[in-house]
Amino acid sequence: MIRSITQQKPIEEIERLLEGMGRIFIIGCGTCTTLTRTGGAPEVETMSKDLSDKGKVITGTTVVPVACDNLTQQILSEYGSQIKQADGLLVMSCAFGVQTIGTQLGAMVIPAQETLFIGKETSIGLFSEICNQCGSCIIGETGGVCPVTACHKSMVNGPCGGTNAGRCEIDSNKDCAWTLIYKRLKALGRLDDMRKYQKPRNHLGEPRPGKCDIPA
């Protein structure tokens, strides 16, 4: 299951972001942050208690099914009076959800999370980064293994000189991404693909910022 992987901001930072706002409505997300246990019902309840203990008035809380969905505004309409009473909305979702709610409601939104990466759950509570949406995808030439996310150095031409027995020199518990790529290409009979030189990554990404036209 693919999700936006988040991590709660330190409570001190959340307090700073909420400075001057005495009345808060808290919104969690029923998908990504529920899965990562950073913004589901238990976390929203804990946040509500923590902020109440710090003197904030919580006008209401809810966990919407999908914070980044176009129907979120409709779902939140039943909390209209509680939301209007609030000076700001603390949103416990990924950045996409925060922006969606802010745009749909035209309200002051505060993110409670750091959005880390797009990831996949590999075991209970453990998530692996599979894509950072760099806009310069080369996995068609690396056997479907992304060196940008799988390699600590994000090398698009590898391996580096530090790989040792198939392990990364930065983290000896981690497989070297380029060893994985080698094994995958060898199994596919496409080892010659490793000889192809990849141009330096465009760290600005393409297209950025904002919008792109996708033909229908």
Secondary structure, 3 states (H helix, E strand, C coil): CEEEEEEECCHHHHHHHCCCCCEEEEEEECCHHHHCCCCCHHHHHHHHHHHHHCCCEEEEEEEECCCCCCCHHHHHHHHHHHHHHCCEEEEECCHHHHHHHHHHHCCCEEECEEEEEEEEEEECCEEEEEECCCCCCCHHHCCCCCHHHHCCCCCCCCCCCCCECCECCCCCCCECHHHHHHHHHHHHCCHHHHHCCCCCCCCCCCCCCCCCCCCC
